[in-house]
Amino acid sequence: MASGQDVGVYGHGGHTGKHRMLYRKEAAEAMQIDWMKRDEMSQAIPPAYTEWVGRHLLAYLQKAL
């Protein structure tokens, strides 16, 4: 998948407007989640984003202490 391309992992896949919704295999690759069904991925927070939030939270908490 080309980087910088707007994609969506929601609904049941396909095309809608200017955004292209991903199908299961593409969604799994984009979100780095290979253990979920497509509909489950549409509700998931990607592990890479969770890690990013966690790192920023740790940095903030370390400054606060």
PDB file of N, H, CA, C and O in Angstrom:
ATOM      1  N   MET A   1       0.845  -1.172   0.000  1.00  0.00           N
ATOM      2  CA  MET A   1       0.000   0.000   0.000  1.00  0.00           C
ATOM      3  C   MET A   1       0.892   1.237   0.000  1.00  0.00           C
ATOM      4  O   MET A   1       1.887   1.292   0.723  1.00  0.00           O
ATOM      5  N   ALA A   2       0.543   2.195  -0.788  1.00  0.00           N
ATOM      6  H   ALA A   2      -0.265   2.150  -1.376  1.00  0.00           H
ATOM      7  CA  ALA A   2       1.328   3.427  -0.876  1.00  0.00           C
ATOM      8  C   ALA A   2       1.181   4.238   0.397  1.00  0.00           C
ATOM      9  O   ALA A   2       0.073   4.409   0.905  1.00  0.00           O
ATOM     10  N   SER A   3       2.295   4.737   0.914  1.00  0.00           N
ATOM     11  H   SER A   3       3.196   4.598   0.502  1.00  0.00           H
ATOM     12  CA  SER A   3       2.214   5.560   2.120  1.00  0.00           C
ATOM     13  C   SER A   3       1.619   6.911   1.757  1.00  0.00           C
ATOM     14  O   SER A   3       1.783   7.402   0.640  1.00  0.00           O
ATOM     15  N   GLY A   4       0.924   7.502   2.724  1.00  0.00           N
ATOM     16  H   GLY A   4       0.791   7.103   3.632  1.00  0.00           H
ATOM     17  CA  GLY A   4       0.311   8.796   2.494  1.00  0.00           C
ATOM     18  C   GLY A   4      -1.063   8.715   1.863  1.00  0.00           C
ATOM     19  O   GLY A   4      -1.727   9.737   1.688  1.00  0.00           O
ATOM     20  N   GLN A   5      -1.497   7.518   1.520  1.00  0.00           N
ATOM     21  H   GLN A   5      -0.958   6.688   1.662  1.00  0.00           H
ATOM     22  CA  GLN A   5      -2.817   7.341   0.922  1.00  0.00           C
ATOM     23  C   GLN A   5      -3.858   7.304   2.035  1.00  0.00           C
ATOM     24  O   GLN A   5      -3.678   6.596   3.025  1.00  0.00           O
ATOM     25  N   ASP A   6      -4.941   8.056   1.885  1.00  0.00           N
ATOM     26  H   ASP A   6      -5.088   8.632   1.080  1.00  0.00           H
ATOM     27  CA  ASP A   6      -6.021   8.012   2.867  1.00  0.00           C
ATOM     28  C   ASP A   6      -6.764   6.702   2.723  1.00  0.00           C
ATOM     29  O   ASP A   6      -7.213   6.346   1.633  1.00  0.00           O
ATOM     30  N   VAL A   7      -6.890   5.997   3.814  1.00  0.00           N
ATOM     31  H   VAL A   7      -6.526   6.287   4.699  1.00  0.00           H
ATOM     32  CA  VAL A   7      -7.644   4.752   3.814  1.00  0.00           C
ATOM     33  C   VAL A   7      -8.516   4.719   5.050  1.00  0.00           C
ATOM     34  O   VAL A   7      -8.288   5.469   5.999  1.00  0.00           O
ATOM     35  N   GLY A   8      -9.502   3.863   5.042  1.00  0.00           N
ATOM     36  H   GLY A   8      -9.688   3.254   4.272  1.00  0.00           H
ATOM     37  CA  GLY A   8     -10.364   3.697   6.197  1.00  0.00           C
ATOM     38  C   GLY A   8     -10.529   2.226   6.513  1.00  0.00           C
ATOM     39  O   GLY A   8     -10.646   1.398   5.610  1.00  0.00           O
ATOM     40  N   VAL A   9     -10.539   1.909   7.770  1.00  0.00           N
ATOM     41  H   VAL A   9     -10.445   2.582   8.503  1.00  0.00           H
ATOM     42  CA  VAL A   9     -10.797   0.543   8.201  1.00  0.00           C
ATOM     43  C   VAL A   9     -12.092   0.608   9.007  1.00  0.00           C
ATOM     44  O   VAL A   9     -12.076   0.666  10.237  1.00  0.00           O
ATOM     45  N   TYR A  10     -13.197   0.597   8.295  1.00  0.00           N
ATOM     46  H   TYR A  10     -13.209   0.550   7.296  1.00  0.00           H
ATOM     47  CA  TYR A  10     -14.517   0.692   8.904  1.00  0.00           C
ATOM     48  C   TYR A  10     -15.517   0.074   7.959  1.00  0.00           C
ATOM     49  O   TYR A  10     -15.194  -0.178   6.798  1.00  0.00           O
ATOM     50  N   GLY A  11     -16.696  -0.171   8.416  1.00  0.00           N
ATOM     51  H   GLY A  11     -16.958   0.034   9.359  1.00  0.00           H
ATOM     52  CA  GLY A  11     -17.720  -0.755   7.565  1.00  0.00           C
ATOM     53  C   GLY A  11     -17.327  -2.141   7.091  1.00  0.00           C
ATOM     54  O   GLY A  11     -16.728  -2.916   7.837  1.00  0.00           O
ATOM     55  N   HIS A  12     -17.668  -2.453   5.844  1.00  0.00           N
ATOM     56  H   HIS A  12     -18.155  -1.824   5.238  1.00  0.00           H
ATOM     57  CA  HIS A  12     -17.416  -3.788   5.307  1.00  0.00           C
ATOM     58  C   HIS A  12     -16.454  -3.781   4.122  1.00  0.00           C
ATOM     59  O   HIS A  12     -16.393  -4.761   3.379  1.00  0.00           O
ATOM     60  N   GLY A  13     -15.712  -2.711   3.932  1.00  0.00           N
ATOM     61  H   GLY A  13     -15.761  -1.915   4.536  1.00  0.00           H
ATOM     62  CA  GLY A  13     -14.758  -2.641   2.825  1.00  0.00           C
ATOM     63  C   GLY A  13     -15.408  -2.120   1.560  1.00  0.00           C
ATOM     64  O   GLY A  13     -16.633  -2.137   1.439  1.00  0.00           O
ATOM     65  N   GLY A  14     -14.604  -1.656   0.613  1.00  0.00           N
ATOM     66  H   GLY A  14     -13.609  -1.642   0.711  1.00  0.00           H
ATOM     67  CA  GLY A  14     -15.113  -1.138  -0.650  1.00  0.00           C
ATOM     68  C   GLY A  14     -14.661   0.287  -0.882  1.00  0.00           C
ATOM     69  O   GLY A  14     -13.647   0.720  -0.334  1.00  0.00           O
ATOM     70  N   HIS A  15     -15.404   1.013  -1.686  1.00  0.00           N
ATOM     71  H   HIS A  15     -16.228   0.662  -2.130  1.00  0.00           H
ATOM     72  CA  HIS A  15     -15.055   2.394  -2.023  1.00  0.00           C
ATOM     73  C   HIS A  15     -16.201   3.305  -1.631  1.00  0.00           C
ATOM     74  O   HIS A  15     -17.370   2.980  -1.835  1.00  0.00           O
ATOM     75  N   THR A  16     -15.854   4.440  -1.070  1.00  0.00           N
ATOM     76  H   THR A  16     -14.904   4.704  -0.904  1.00  0.00           H
ATOM     77  CA  THR A  16     -16.871   5.429  -0.721  1.00  0.00           C
ATOM     78  C   THR A  16     -16.244   6.813  -0.824  1.00  0.00           C
ATOM     79  O   THR A  16     -15.263   7.100  -0.138  1.00  0.00           O
ATOM     80  N   GLY A  17     -16.786   7.649  -1.650  1.00  0.00           N
ATOM     81  H   GLY A  17     -17.583   7.415  -2.207  1.00  0.00           H
ATOM     82  CA  GLY A  17     -16.274   9.012  -1.783  1.00  0.00           C
ATOM     83  C   GLY A  17     -14.802   9.045  -2.147  1.00  0.00           C
ATOM     84  O   GLY A  17     -14.358   8.298  -3.018  1.00  0.00           O
ATOM     85  N   LYS A  18     -14.037   9.914  -1.479  1.00  0.00           N
ATOM     86  H   LYS A  18     -14.397  10.521  -0.771  1.00  0.00           H
ATOM     87  CA  LYS A  18     -12.617  10.062  -1.805  1.00  0.00           C
ATOM     88  C   LYS A  18     -11.723   9.105  -1.026  1.00  0.00           C
ATOM     89  O   LYS A  18     -10.532   9.005  -1.319  1.00  0.00           O
ATOM     90  N   HIS A  19     -12.274   8.399  -0.042  1.00  0.00           N
ATOM     91  H   HIS A  19     -13.242   8.480   0.196  1.00  0.00           H
ATOM     92  CA  HIS A  19     -11.485   7.464   0.756  1.00  0.00           C
ATOM     93  C   HIS A  19     -11.760   6.043   0.295  1.00  0.00           C
ATOM     94  O   HIS A  19     -12.888   5.687  -0.049  1.00  0.00           O
ATOM     95  N   ARG A  20     -10.720   5.252   0.295  1.00  0.00           N
ATOM     96  H   ARG A  20      -9.804   5.541   0.574  1.00  0.00           H
ATOM     97  CA  ARG A  20     -10.866   3.854  -0.071  1.00  0.00           C
ATOM     98  C   ARG A  20     -10.836   3.026   1.204  1.00  0.00           C
ATOM     99  O   ARG A  20      -9.849   3.048   1.940  1.00  0.00           O
ATOM    100  N   MET A  21     -11.903   2.304   1.464  1.00  0.00           N
ATOM    101  H   MET A  21     -12.704   2.286   0.866  1.00  0.00           H
ATOM    102  CA  MET A  21     -11.936   1.434   2.628  1.00  0.00           C
ATOM    103  C   MET A  21     -11.193   0.149   2.286  1.00  0.00           C
ATOM    104  O   MET A  21     -11.301  -0.360   1.170  1.00  0.00           O
ATOM    105  N   LEU A  22     -10.455  -0.362   3.229  1.00  0.00           N
ATOM    106  H   LEU A  22     -10.367   0.051   4.135  1.00  0.00           H
ATOM    107  CA  LEU A  22      -9.627  -1.531   2.988  1.00  0.00           C
ATOM    108  C   LEU A  22     -10.385  -2.826   3.227  1.00  0.00           C
ATOM    109  O   LEU A  22     -11.291  -2.897   4.058  1.00  0.00           O
ATOM    110  N   TYR A  23      -9.994  -3.840   2.481  1.00  0.00           N
ATOM    111  H   TYR A  23      -9.259  -3.783   1.806  1.00  0.00           H
ATOM    112  CA  TYR A  23     -10.504  -5.180   2.710  1.00  0.00           C
ATOM    113  C   TYR A  23      -9.659  -5.848   3.777  1.00  0.00           C
ATOM    114  O   TYR A  23      -8.647  -5.282   4.191  1.00  0.00           O
ATOM    115  N   ARG A  24     -10.031  -7.011   4.230  1.00  0.00           N
ATOM    116  H   ARG A  24     -10.853  -7.470   3.894  1.00  0.00           H
ATOM    117  CA  ARG A  24      -9.431  -7.665   5.385  1.00  0.00           C
ATOM    118  C   ARG A  24      -7.905  -7.765   5.301  1.00  0.00           C
ATOM    119  O   ARG A  24      -7.214  -7.358   6.234  1.00  0.00           O
ATOM    120  N   LYS A  25      -7.378  -8.290   4.220  1.00  0.00           N
ATOM    121  H   LYS A  25      -7.940  -8.622   3.461  1.00  0.00           H
ATOM    122  CA  LYS A  25      -5.922  -8.475   4.094  1.00  0.00           C
ATOM    123  C   LYS A  25      -5.192  -7.131   4.131  1.00  0.00           C
ATOM    124  O   LYS A  25      -4.170  -6.998   4.803  1.00  0.00           O
ATOM    125  N   GLU A  26      -5.709  -6.147   3.417  1.00  0.00           N
ATOM    126  H   GLU A  26      -6.540  -6.255   2.871  1.00  0.00           H
ATOM    127  CA  GLU A  26      -5.101  -4.817   3.402  1.00  0.00           C
ATOM    128  C   GLU A  26      -5.215  -4.137   4.759  1.00  0.00           C
ATOM    129  O   GLU A  26      -4.270  -3.495   5.218  1.00  0.00           O
ATOM    130  N   ALA A  27      -6.370  -4.276   5.401  1.00  0.00           N
ATOM    131  H   ALA A  27      -7.137  -4.798   5.029  1.00  0.00           H
ATOM    132  CA  ALA A  27      -6.566  -3.667   6.715  1.00  0.00           C
ATOM    133  C   ALA A  27      -5.611  -4.271   7.734  1.00  0.00           C
ATOM    134  O   ALA A  27      -5.044  -3.556   8.560  1.00  0.00           O
ATOM    135  N   ALA A  28      -5.432  -5.589   7.675  1.00  0.00           N
ATOM    136  H   ALA A  28      -5.893  -6.170   7.004  1.00  0.00           H
ATOM    137  CA  ALA A  28      -4.520  -6.262   8.602  1.00  0.00           C
ATOM    138  C   ALA A  28      -3.100  -5.745   8.430  1.00  0.00           C
ATOM    139  O   ALA A  28      -2.388  -5.539   9.413  1.00  0.00           O
ATOM    140  N   GLU A  29      -2.689  -5.538   7.196  1.00  0.00           N
ATOM    141  H   GLU A  29      -3.267  -5.705   6.398  1.00  0.00           H
ATOM    142  CA  GLU A  29      -1.342  -5.015   6.926  1.00  0.00           C
ATOM    143  C   GLU A  29      -1.206  -3.557   7.379  1.00  0.00           C
ATOM    144  O   GLU A  29      -0.217  -3.192   8.015  1.00  0.00           O
ATOM    145  N   ALA A  30      -2.185  -2.742   7.055  1.00  0.00           N
ATOM    146  H   ALA A  30      -2.988  -3.039   6.538  1.00  0.00           H
ATOM    147  CA  ALA A  30      -2.123  -1.317   7.392  1.00  0.00           C
ATOM    148  C   ALA A  30      -2.124  -1.087   8.895  1.00  0.00           C
ATOM    149  O   ALA A  30      -1.434  -0.196   9.391  1.00  0.00           O
ATOM    150  N   MET A  31      -2.896  -1.889   9.619  1.00  0.00           N
ATOM    151  H   MET A  31      -3.456  -2.613   9.216  1.00  0.00           H
ATOM    152  CA  MET A  31      -3.029  -1.687  11.055  1.00  0.00           C
ATOM    153  C   MET A  31      -2.077  -2.560  11.863  1.00  0.00           C
ATOM    154  O   MET A  31      -2.000  -2.439  13.086  1.00  0.00           O
ATOM    155  N   GLN A  32      -1.364  -3.430  11.185  1.00  0.00           N
ATOM    156  H   GLN A  32      -1.427  -3.529  10.192  1.00  0.00           H
ATOM    157  CA  GLN A  32      -0.461  -4.381  11.846  1.00  0.00           C
ATOM    158  C   GLN A  32      -1.225  -5.242  12.847  1.00  0.00           C
ATOM    159  O   GLN A  32      -0.765  -5.498  13.960  1.00  0.00           O
ATOM    160  N   ILE A  33      -2.395  -5.677  12.418  1.00  0.00           N
ATOM    161  H   ILE A  33      -2.769  -5.469  11.513  1.00  0.00           H
ATOM    162  CA  ILE A  33      -3.248  -6.561  13.221  1.00  0.00           C
ATOM    163  C   ILE A  33      -3.634  -7.730  12.318  1.00  0.00           C
ATOM    164  O   ILE A  33      -4.414  -7.558  11.381  1.00  0.00           O
ATOM    165  N   ASP A  34      -3.096  -8.910  12.592  1.00  0.00           N
ATOM    166  H   ASP A  34      -2.462  -9.049  13.353  1.00  0.00           H
ATOM    167  CA  ASP A  34      -3.414 -10.049  11.728  1.00  0.00           C
ATOM    168  C   ASP A  34      -4.264 -11.108  12.418  1.00  0.00           C
ATOM    169  O   ASP A  34      -4.529 -12.161  11.838  1.00  0.00           O
ATOM    170  N   TRP A  35      -4.696 -10.842  13.654  1.00  0.00           N
ATOM    171  H   TRP A  35      -4.480  -9.987  14.125  1.00  0.00           H
ATOM    172  CA  TRP A  35      -5.432 -11.849  14.412  1.00  0.00           C
ATOM    173  C   TRP A  35      -6.918 -11.544  14.526  1.00  0.00           C
ATOM    174  O   TRP A  35      -7.643 -12.274  15.203  1.00  0.00           O
ATOM    175  N   MET A  36      -7.388 -10.480  13.878  1.00  0.00           N
ATOM    176  H   MET A  36      -6.799  -9.888  13.328  1.00  0.00           H
ATOM    177  CA  MET A  36      -8.793 -10.092  13.988  1.00  0.00           C
ATOM    178  C   MET A  36      -9.518 -10.271  12.666  1.00  0.00           C
ATOM    179  O   MET A  36      -8.913 -10.296  11.594  1.00  0.00           O
ATOM    180  N   LYS A  37     -10.836 -10.395  12.778  1.00  0.00           N
ATOM    181  H   LYS A  37     -11.328 -10.374  13.649  1.00  0.00           H
ATOM    182  CA  LYS A  37     -11.684 -10.390  11.598  1.00  0.00           C
ATOM    183  C   LYS A  37     -11.823  -8.943  11.137  1.00  0.00           C
ATOM    184  O   LYS A  37     -11.531  -8.020  11.897  1.00  0.00           O
ATOM    185  N   ARG A  38     -12.266  -8.739   9.901  1.00  0.00           N
ATOM    186  H   ARG A  38     -12.503  -9.489   9.283  1.00  0.00           H
ATOM    187  CA  ARG A  38     -12.386  -7.399   9.312  1.00  0.00           C
ATOM    188  C   ARG A  38     -13.293  -6.497  10.142  1.00  0.00           C
ATOM    189  O   ARG A  38     -12.948  -5.345  10.403  1.00  0.00           O
ATOM    190  N   ASP A  39     -14.451  -7.012  10.560  1.00  0.00           N
ATOM    191  H   ASP A  39     -14.731  -7.948  10.348  1.00  0.00           H
ATOM    192  CA  ASP A  39     -15.377  -6.189  11.335  1.00  0.00           C
ATOM    193  C   ASP A  39     -14.800  -5.826  12.705  1.00  0.00           C
ATOM    194  O   ASP A  39     -15.087  -4.751  13.233  1.00  0.00           O
ATOM    195  N   GLU A  40     -13.990  -6.716  13.280  1.00  0.00           N
ATOM    196  H   GLU A  40     -13.757  -7.589  12.851  1.00  0.00           H
ATOM    197  CA  GLU A  40     -13.344  -6.407  14.560  1.00  0.00           C
ATOM    198  C   GLU A  40     -12.302  -5.301  14.380  1.00  0.00           C
ATOM    199  O   GLU A  40     -12.169  -4.423  15.233  1.00  0.00           O
ATOM    200  N   MET A  41     -11.565  -5.348  13.264  1.00  0.00           N
ATOM    201  H   MET A  41     -11.673  -6.061  12.571  1.00  0.00           H
ATOM    202  CA  MET A  41     -10.560  -4.316  12.993  1.00  0.00           C
ATOM    203  C   MET A  41     -11.177  -2.938  12.847  1.00  0.00           C
ATOM    204  O   MET A  41     -10.539  -1.928  13.146  1.00  0.00           O
ATOM    205  N   SER A  42     -12.425  -2.896  12.384  1.00  0.00           N
ATOM    206  H   SER A  42     -12.944  -3.716  12.140  1.00  0.00           H
ATOM    207  CA  SER A  42     -13.075  -1.594  12.198  1.00  0.00           C
ATOM    208  C   SER A  42     -13.317  -0.896  13.535  1.00  0.00           C
ATOM    209  O   SER A  42     -13.593   0.304  13.563  1.00  0.00           O
ATOM    210  N   GLN A  43     -13.216  -1.632  14.642  1.00  0.00           N
ATOM    211  H   GLN A  43     -12.992  -2.606  14.620  1.00  0.00           H
ATOM    212  CA  GLN A  43     -13.414  -1.062  15.972  1.00  0.00           C
ATOM    213  C   GLN A  43     -12.112  -0.977  16.771  1.00  0.00           C
ATOM    214  O   GLN A  43     -12.120  -0.520  17.914  1.00  0.00           O
ATOM    215  N   ALA A  44     -11.007  -1.407  16.186  1.00  0.00           N
ATOM    216  H   ALA A  44     -11.001  -1.777  15.258  1.00  0.00           H
ATOM    217  CA  ALA A  44      -9.742  -1.542  16.916  1.00  0.00           C
ATOM    218  C   ALA A  44      -8.898  -0.268  16.885  1.00  0.00           C
ATOM    219  O   ALA A  44      -8.996   0.552  15.971  1.00  0.00           O
ATOM    220  N   ILE A  45      -8.075  -0.138  17.908  1.00  0.00           N
ATOM    221  H   ILE A  45      -7.995  -0.804  18.650  1.00  0.00           H
ATOM    222  CA  ILE A  45      -7.042   0.895  17.936  1.00  0.00           C
ATOM    223  C   ILE A  45      -5.745   0.200  17.517  1.00  0.00           C
ATOM    224  O   ILE A  45      -5.336  -0.762  18.167  1.00  0.00           O
ATOM    225  N   PRO A  46      -5.087   0.662  16.450  1.00  0.00           N
ATOM    226  CA  PRO A  46      -3.882  -0.017  15.970  1.00  0.00           C
ATOM    227  C   PRO A  46      -2.787  -0.074  17.037  1.00  0.00           C
ATOM    228  O   PRO A  46      -2.570   0.904  17.753  1.00  0.00           O
ATOM    229  N   PRO A  47      -2.100  -1.205  17.147  1.00  0.00           N
ATOM    230  CA  PRO A  47      -1.024  -1.329  18.130  1.00  0.00           C
ATOM    231  C   PRO A  47       0.034  -0.230  18.012  1.00  0.00           C
ATOM    232  O   PRO A  47       0.546   0.231  19.032  1.00  0.00           O
ATOM    233  N   ALA A  48       0.369   0.196  16.806  1.00  0.00           N
ATOM    234  H   ALA A  48      -0.047  -0.178  15.977  1.00  0.00           H
ATOM    235  CA  ALA A  48       1.385   1.241  16.641  1.00  0.00           C
ATOM    236  C   ALA A  48       0.919   2.559  17.270  1.00  0.00           C
ATOM    237  O   ALA A  48       1.727   3.280  17.855  1.00  0.00           O
ATOM    238  N   TYR A  49      -0.364   2.877  17.157  1.00  0.00           N
ATOM    239  H   TYR A  49      -1.020   2.291  16.682  1.00  0.00           H
ATOM    240  CA  TYR A  49      -0.887   4.099  17.768  1.00  0.00           C
ATOM    241  C   TYR A  49      -0.927   3.960  19.288  1.00  0.00           C
ATOM    242  O   TYR A  49      -0.610   4.907  20.008  1.00  0.00           O
ATOM    243  N   THR A  50      -1.313   2.789  19.773  1.00  0.00           N
ATOM    244  H   THR A  50      -1.570   2.019  19.188  1.00  0.00           H
ATOM    245  CA  THR A  50      -1.321   2.542  21.208  1.00  0.00           C
ATOM    246  C   THR A  50       0.079   2.719  21.787  1.00  0.00           C
ATOM    247  O   THR A  50       0.245   3.306  22.856  1.00  0.00           O
ATOM    248  N   GLU A  51       1.082   2.211  21.079  1.00  0.00           N
ATOM    249  H   GLU A  51       0.947   1.734  20.210  1.00  0.00           H
ATOM    250  CA  GLU A  51       2.473   2.370  21.536  1.00  0.00           C
ATOM    251  C   GLU A  51       2.871   3.842  21.555  1.00  0.00           C
ATOM    252  O   GLU A  51       3.518   4.295  22.499  1.00  0.00           O
ATOM    253  N   TRP A  52       2.495   4.588  20.527  1.00  0.00           N
ATOM    254  H   TRP A  52       1.970   4.220  19.759  1.00  0.00           H
ATOM    255  CA  TRP A  52       2.813   6.015  20.448  1.00  0.00           C
ATOM    256  C   TRP A  52       2.207   6.764  21.628  1.00  0.00           C
ATOM    257  O   TRP A  52       2.882   7.572  22.266  1.00  0.00           O
ATOM    258  N   VAL A  53       0.928   6.497  21.920  1.00  0.00           N
ATOM    259  H   VAL A  53       0.380   5.841  21.401  1.00  0.00           H
ATOM    260  CA  VAL A  53       0.265   7.147  23.045  1.00  0.00           C
ATOM    261  C   VAL A  53       0.959   6.765  24.348  1.00  0.00           C
ATOM    262  O   VAL A  53       1.187   7.625  25.199  1.00  0.00           O
ATOM    263  N   GLY A  54       1.296   5.491  24.514  1.00  0.00           N
ATOM    264  H   GLY A  54       1.111   4.793  23.822  1.00  0.00           H
ATOM    265  CA  GLY A  54       1.960   5.023  25.722  1.00  0.00           C
ATOM    266  C   GLY A  54       3.304   5.684  25.949  1.00  0.00           C
ATOM    267  O   GLY A  54       3.631   6.060  27.075  1.00  0.00           O
ATOM    268  N   ARG A  55       4.089   5.831  24.886  1.00  0.00           N
ATOM    269  H   ARG A  55       3.823   5.527  23.971  1.00  0.00           H
ATOM    270  CA  ARG A  55       5.400   6.487  25.013  1.00  0.00           C
ATOM    271  C   ARG A  55       5.247   7.946  25.458  1.00  0.00           C
ATOM    272  O   ARG A  55       6.000   8.423  26.307  1.00  0.00           O
ATOM    273  N   HIS A  56       4.278   8.641  24.885  1.00  0.00           N
ATOM    274  H   HIS A  56       3.667   8.254  24.195  1.00  0.00           H
ATOM    275  CA  HIS A  56       4.049  10.030  25.272  1.00  0.00           C
ATOM    276  C   HIS A  56       3.525  10.136  26.702  1.00  0.00           C
ATOM    277  O   HIS A  56       3.885  11.063  27.428  1.00  0.00           O
ATOM    278  N   LEU A  57       2.691   9.206  27.102  1.00  0.00           N
ATOM    279  H   LEU A  57       2.399   8.453  26.512  1.00  0.00           H
ATOM    280  CA  LEU A  57       2.195   9.200  28.475  1.00  0.00           C
ATOM    281  C   LEU A  57       3.343   8.963  29.458  1.00  0.00           C
ATOM    282  O   LEU A  57       3.442   9.647  30.476  1.00  0.00           O
ATOM    283  N   LEU A  58       4.205   7.999  29.154  1.00  0.00           N
ATOM    284  H   LEU A  58       4.125   7.443  28.326  1.00  0.00           H
ATOM    285  CA  LEU A  58       5.355   7.729  30.034  1.00  0.00           C
ATOM    286  C   LEU A  58       6.267   8.942  30.141  1.00  0.00           C
ATOM    287  O   LEU A  58       6.721   9.285  31.233  1.00  0.00           O
ATOM    288  N   ALA A  59       6.538   9.593  29.012  1.00  0.00           N
ATOM    289  H   ALA A  59       6.169   9.315  28.125  1.00  0.00           H
ATOM    290  CA  ALA A  59       7.400  10.781  29.029  1.00  0.00           C
ATOM    291  C   ALA A  59       6.770  11.890  29.882  1.00  0.00           C
ATOM    292  O   ALA A  59       7.465  12.566  30.641  1.00  0.00           O
ATOM    293  N   TYR A  60       5.472  12.067  29.753  1.00  0.00           N
ATOM    294  H   TYR A  60       4.907  11.518  29.137  1.00  0.00           H
ATOM    295  CA  TYR A  60       4.765  13.083  30.532  1.00  0.00           C
ATOM    296  C   TYR A  60       4.827  12.759  32.024  1.00  0.00           C
ATOM    297  O   TYR A  60       5.093  13.634  32.847  1.00  0.00           O
ATOM    298  N   LEU A  61       4.579  11.502  32.360  1.00  0.00           N
ATOM    299  H   LEU A  61       4.363  10.791  31.691  1.00  0.00           H
ATOM    300  CA  LEU A  61       4.588  11.101  33.770  1.00  0.00           C
ATOM    301  C   LEU A  61       5.980  11.214  34.377  1.00  0.00           C
ATOM    302  O   LEU A  61       6.118  11.566  35.549  1.00  0.00           O
ATOM    303  N   GLN A  62       7.007  10.921  33.597  1.00  0.00           N
ATOM    304  H   GLN A  62       6.895  10.636  32.645  1.00  0.00           H
ATOM    305  CA  GLN A  62       8.376  11.034  34.104  1.00  0.00           C
ATOM    306  C   GLN A  62       8.736  12.488  34.409  1.00  0.00           C
ATOM    307  O   GLN A  62       9.449  12.765  35.373  1.00  0.00           O
ATOM    308  N   LYS A  63       8.246  13.408  33.594  1.00  0.00           N
ATOM    309  H   LYS A  63       7.667  13.183  32.810  1.00  0.00           H
ATOM    310  CA  LYS A  63       8.479  14.827  33.834  1.00  0.00           C
ATOM    311  C   LYS A  63       7.721  15.302  35.073  1.00  0.00           C
ATOM    312  O   LYS A  63       8.202  16.155  35.819  1.00  0.00           O
ATOM    313  N   ALA A  64       6.535  14.741  35.280  1.00  0.00           N
ATOM    314  H   ALA A  64       6.144  14.048  34.674  1.00  0.00           H
ATOM    315  CA  ALA A  64       5.687  15.160  36.395  1.00  0.00           C
ATOM    316  C   ALA A  64       6.228  14.694  37.738  1.00  0.00           C
ATOM    317  O   ALA A  64       5.933  15.301  38.768  1.00  0.00           O
ATOM    318  N   LEU A  65       7.010  13.631  37.738  1.00  0.00           N
ATOM    319  H   LEU A  65       7.249  13.138  36.901  1.00  0.00           H
ATOM    320  CA  LEU A  65       7.538  13.108  39.007  1.00  0.00           C
ATOM    321  C   LEU A  65       8.787  13.849  39.303  1.00  0.00           C
ATOM    322  O   LEU A  65       9.428  13.596  40.323  1.00  0.00           O
TER     323      LEU A  65
END
